[in-house]
Amino acid sequence: MANKNKNGCLAAGGKNTGCCKVESLISVDERGQMVLPKELREKAKIQAGDKLAVISWEKEGEVCCMVLIKAENLAERVKDFLGPVMKNMFTS
């Protein structure tokens, strides 16, 4: 069960592995374009020309969640996500 810490961030299994929260609501225009608010771009250090990877999760055949990750950080995030899984596969 996930608990919230003093900052309102979710902590799974008693471990605070980061903070997951709603930063803003954005609209999609008729051409499918979205604008990330300036404050969020500054906070995330996203600049013109940066590449973002879109990661999606599906549940029952429908996309239920999407996450943006800077492309330059993607390989490191994949290692973080898959490392424990791969370790368990080879030690079991």
LINMOGI-V764223 format. One record per helix or strand. SS is the DSSP state (H for helix, E for strand). FROM is the first residue (numbers start at 0). LEN is the number of residues. If there is no record, write none. Layout:
BEGIN
ss: [SS/SS]
from: [FROM/FROM]
len: [LEN/LEN]
END
This chain:
BEGIN
ss: [E/E/E/H/E/E/H]
from: [1/9/14/37/51/61/70]
len: [3/3/1/6/8/9/21]
END
